[in-house]
């Protein structure tokens, strides 16, 4: 206990520090530092995701074709933005009313959201029933009617099907419809501070812009993040198989020259000039040795020379 300072010693030490008589260590410069909140930890997500960007472009193309075919009108769909944000911030930006479709990302563990704004729903309802889609609607905060819900479900299933096709070259993802909601307050698929990938699509139907949002939690696709960050290459399913089959048939019908080469010999110009009937030219092949079969002057096979039913023939003995 004798090492404890007395009150007089403590007062003297404080006076010495304040008057500069006692040297103290300089305070560490903390500029450039920031507070770290362990309760709201943000994931470190690096760079862009090339495969995801191209998948979104394919969703835009596929959904444009599907929707235009369904309503019989010109539709333009563009993927305009991809952001990493918190789920709380994403839901705060969802207008009310909106159509919010919850779907499961099978076989990954987790759910995603597909959001159609009210303007898009009202336009589609009118177009599906023969309207012009040029009227202006003001959202009234009411529930969607049963007919509107049917249209929402139909369009959402189109989008999820097109999304499945777009993701197939990256990962065999199958979005499964779960349910639809109208009020963002009733939708929770992750905690408010979890990071989500937000994809924004702009649809123009008869010149009227509408917004569609796709929300995928980052922790859901984290097991396949290497595929998202890797360079994307289109697979065979991305090609027009009917066109390939037609091209294959055309190529198979093209005639080519096939010749059998018994042997070769090298002669000088003078030796060629001196050739006459009954002269014998020694070739570089021995009797009974396989001869070369050339397709368009390219060696492809080995064969034997012979006679079959009175005709000279070549029998293939090896494929090179």
C-alpha positions in Angstrom: 0.0 0.0 0.0 3.1 2.3 0.4 3.2 2.8 -3.4 -0.1 4.7 -3.4 0.3 8.5 -3.8 -0.9 10.8 -1.1 -3.4 13.5 -1.8 -0.7 16.2 -1.6 1.5 14.3 -4.1 -1.4 14.0 -6.5 -2.2 17.7 -6.2 1.5 18.5 -6.9 1.6 16.3 -9.9 -1.5 17.9 -11.4 -0.1 21.4 -10.9 3.2 20.3 -12.5 1.4 19.0 -15.5 -0.8 22.1 -15.9 2.2 24.5 -15.5 4.5 22.5 -17.9 7.0 21.5 -15.2 6.4 17.8 -15.7 7.0 16.3 -19.1 4.2 14.2 -20.6 3.9 12.1 -23.7 2.4 13.9 -26.7 -1.2 12.9 -27.5 -1.3 10.5 -30.4 -2.6 12.1 -33.6 -5.9 10.4 -34.4 -6.7 12.3 -37.6 -8.0 10.0 -40.3 -9.6 7.5 -37.9 -13.3 6.9 -37.6 -15.5 5.2 -35.1 -16.3 1.5 -35.8 -19.8 0.3 -34.9 -19.7 -3.5 -34.3 -23.5 -3.6 -34.2 -23.8 -2.3 -37.7 -20.9 -3.9 -39.4 -20.8 -3.3 -43.2 -19.4 -5.9 -45.5 -16.4 -5.0 -47.5 -17.5 -5.5 -51.1 -14.9 -4.9 -53.8 -15.3 -3.5 -57.2 -18.0 -4.2 -59.8 -19.4 -7.6 -60.6 -19.1 -8.2 -64.4 -21.2 -11.4 -64.5 -24.0 -9.7 -62.6 -24.0 -6.7 -64.9 -24.3 -8.9 -68.0 -27.0 -11.0 -66.3 -29.0 -7.8 -65.6 -28.6 -6.8 -69.3 -30.0 -10.2 -70.3 -32.9 -9.8 -67.9 -33.7 -6.5 -69.5 -33.6 -8.0 -73.0 -35.7 -11.1 -72.1 -38.3 -9.2 -70.0 -38.7 -6.6 -72.8 -39.6 -9.4 -75.3 -41.9 -11.2 -72.8 -43.8 -8.1 -71.7 -44.1 -6.7 -75.3 -45.5 -10.0 -76.5 -48.0 -10.2 -73.6 -49.5 -6.7 -74.0 -49.0 -6.2 -77.7 -47.2 -2.8 -77.3 -43.7 -1.6 -77.6 -41.8 -1.8 -74.4 -38.2 -0.7 -73.5 -36.5 -2.1 -70.5 -33.0 -0.8 -69.4 -30.9 -1.8 -66.4 -29.7 1.7 -65.2 -28.1 1.2 -61.8 -26.6 -1.4 -59.5 -25.9 -0.4 -55.9 -24.8 -2.0 -52.7 -26.8 -0.5 -49.8 -28.3 -1.5 -46.5 -31.7 -3.2 -46.5 -33.1 -0.4 -44.4 -32.1 2.2 -46.9 -33.5 0.1 -49.8 -36.9 -0.3 -48.1 -37.0 3.4 -47.2 -36.8 4.2 -51.0 -39.7 1.9 -51.9 -42.8 4.1 -52.6 -46.2 3.3 -51.2 -48.2 1.8 -52.7 -46.0 -0.7 -54.6 -46.2 -4.3 -55.6 -43.5 -6.2 -53.6 -43.0 -9.8 -54.7 -41.1 -12.0 -52.3 -39.3 -14.9 -54.0 -36.9 -17.6 -52.8 -33.5 -18.0 -54.5 -33.4 -21.7 -54.8 -30.9 -23.5 -54.2 -29.3 -20.6 -52.3 -30.5 -20.0 -48.8 -32.4 -16.7 -48.7 -35.1 -14.5 -50.3 -35.2 -11.6 -52.8 -37.6 -8.8 -53.6 -39.1 -7.7 -56.9 -40.8 -4.2 -56.7 -43.1 -2.8 -59.3 -44.3 0.8 -58.8 -48.0 1.6 -58.9 -47.7 3.5 -62.2 -46.5 0.4 -63.9 -49.3 -1.7 -62.5 -52.0 0.7 -63.5 -50.6 1.0 -67.0 -50.3 -2.8 -67.5 -53.9 -3.3 -66.2 -55.2 -0.9 -68.9 -53.0 -2.4 -71.7 -53.9 -6.0 -70.8 -57.6 -5.0 -71.2 -57.2 -3.1 -74.5 -56.6 0.4 -73.3 -54.1 2.8 -74.7 -51.9 3.1 -71.5 -51.7 6.9 -72.0 -53.9 7.9 -69.1 -52.3 9.4 -66.0 -53.0 7.7 -62.7 -52.5 9.0 -59.2 -51.8 6.4 -56.5 -54.5 6.5 -53.9 -53.0 4.4 -51.2 -55.6 1.7 -51.7 -55.2 -2.0 -51.9 -54.8 -3.6 -55.3 -58.0 -5.2 -56.6 -58.1 -9.0 -57.3 -57.8 -8.2 -61.0 -54.8 -6.0 -60.5 -53.2 -8.7 -58.2 -53.7 -11.3 -61.0 -51.9 -9.0 -63.5 -49.1 -8.4 -60.9 -48.7 -12.2 -60.4 -48.6 -12.8 -64.2 -46.0 -10.1 -64.8 -43.9 -11.1 -61.7 -43.8 -14.7 -63.0 -42.6 -13.5 -66.4 -39.8 -11.6 -64.7 -38.7 -14.5 -62.5 -38.7 -16.8 -65.5 -36.6 -14.4 -67.5 -34.3 -14.0 -64.5 -33.8 -17.7 -64.3 -32.7 -17.8 -68.0 -30.4 -14.9 -67.5 -28.6 -16.4 -64.5 -28.3 -19.9 -66.0 -24.8 -19.3 -67.5 -23.6 -18.0 -64.1 -25.3 -20.3 -61.7 -28.5 -22.5 -62.0 -30.6 -20.2 -59.9 -34.4 -20.8 -59.8 -36.5 -18.0 -58.3 -39.6 -19.4 -56.6 -42.6 -17.2 -56.0 -43.6 -16.9 -52.3 -46.1 -14.1 -51.9 -46.8 -10.5 -52.7 -47.2 -7.5 -50.4 -48.2 -3.8 -50.9 -46.9 -2.1 -47.8 -43.0 -2.0 -47.3 -43.5 -2.2 -43.6 -44.7 -5.8 -43.8 -41.6 -7.0 -45.7 -38.5 -8.2 -43.9 -36.1 -10.7 -45.5 -32.9 -9.7 -43.7 -32.0 -7.4 -40.8 -32.1 -3.6 -41.5 -28.3 -3.2 -41.4 -27.5 -6.2 -43.8 -26.1 -5.3 -47.2 -28.2 -5.9 -50.3 -27.6 -5.6 -54.0 -30.2 -3.2 -55.5 -30.7 -3.4 -59.3 -32.9 -0.6 -60.9 -34.7 -1.1 -64.2 -36.5 1.6 -66.1 -39.4 0.5 -68.2 -40.9 2.7 -70.9 -44.4 1.6 -71.9 -46.0 3.8 -74.6 -43.4 6.4 -73.7 -44.3 6.5 -70.0 -41.4 5.6 -67.7 -41.9 3.2 -64.8 -39.5 1.8 -62.3 -38.8 -1.8 -61.3 -36.4 -2.7 -58.4 -34.7 -6.0 -57.8 -33.2 -6.6 -54.3 -30.9 -9.5 -53.5 -29.2 -9.8 -50.1 -25.5 -9.9 -50.4 -25.1 -12.7 -47.9 -27.4 -14.9 -50.1 -25.1 -14.7 -53.1 -21.9 -14.6 -51.1 -21.3 -18.4 -51.6 -21.1 -17.8 -55.4 -19.4 -14.3 -55.3 -16.4 -15.6 -57.2 -18.7 -16.3 -60.1 -20.1 -12.8 -60.0 -16.7 -11.2 -59.9 -15.2 -13.4 -62.6 -15.2 -12.5 -66.3 -18.4 -13.7 -67.9 -18.4 -15.8 -71.1 -21.6 -16.8 -72.8 -22.4 -20.5 -73.0 -23.9 -22.6 -75.7 -27.4 -22.0 -74.4 -27.1 -18.3 -75.2 -26.8 -19.1 -78.9 -29.6 -19.7 -81.5 -29.6 -23.5 -81.7 -31.9 -23.5 -84.7 -29.5 -21.3 -86.6 -26.6 -23.5 -85.6 -28.4 -26.6 -86.8 -29.3 -25.0 -90.1 -25.7 -23.9 -90.6 -24.4 -27.4 -89.7 -26.6 -28.9 -92.4 -25.4 -26.4 -95.0 -21.8 -27.2 -94.1 -22.3 -30.9 -94.3 -23.6 -30.5 -97.9 -20.5 -28.7 -99.2 -18.5 -30.9 -101.7 -14.8 -31.4 -101.0 -12.0 -33.0 -103.0 -10.6 -36.3 -101.7 -7.6 -37.8 -103.4 -5.2 -40.7 -102.7 -1.5 -40.0 -103.2 0.4 -43.2 -104.2 3.7 -41.5 -103.8 6.0 -38.6 -104.8 9.2 -38.2 -106.7 11.6 -35.3 -107.3 12.9 -34.7 -110.8 14.9 -31.9 -112.4 13.5 -29.9 -115.3 15.8 -31.7 -117.7 14.7 -35.1 -116.4 11.1 -34.1 -117.0 11.9 -32.9 -120.5 13.7 -36.3 -121.3 10.8 -38.4 -120.1 9.3 -40.7 -122.8 7.0 -43.7 -123.1 7.9 -46.8 -121.0 10.2 -44.8 -118.6 9.9 -45.8 -115.0 9.7 -43.2 -112.2 10.7 -44.4 -108.7 8.4 -43.1 -106.0 9.1 -42.6 -102.3 6.6 -45.4 -101.3 7.2 -49.1 -101.1 4.8 -51.6 -102.7 2.1 -52.6 -100.1 2.7 -49.5 -98.0 -0.4 -47.4 -97.0 -1.0 -44.4 -99.2 -1.9 -40.9 -98.1 -5.6 -39.7 -98.4 -5.9 -35.9 -98.6 -9.0 -33.7 -98.2 -8.6 -30.4 -100.0 -4.8 -31.1 -100.0 -4.7 -31.7 -96.2 -3.6 -35.1 -95.0 -6.5 -36.7 -93.1 -6.4 -40.5 -93.6 -4.2 -43.5 -94.5 -5.5 -46.1 -96.9 -4.9 -49.0 -99.2 -5.3 -49.1 -102.9 -7.4 -51.9 -104.5 -10.1 -53.0 -106.8 -13.8 -53.5 -105.9 -16.4 -54.7 -108.4 -14.2 -53.6 -111.3 -13.5 -50.1 -109.9 -10.4 -48.8 -108.3 -11.0 -48.0 -104.6 -9.2 -46.7 -101.6 -9.8 -48.4 -98.2 -9.3 -46.2 -95.1 -7.0 -47.9 -92.6 -6.3 -45.1 -90.2 -7.7 -41.7 -89.3 -5.2 -39.0 -88.5 
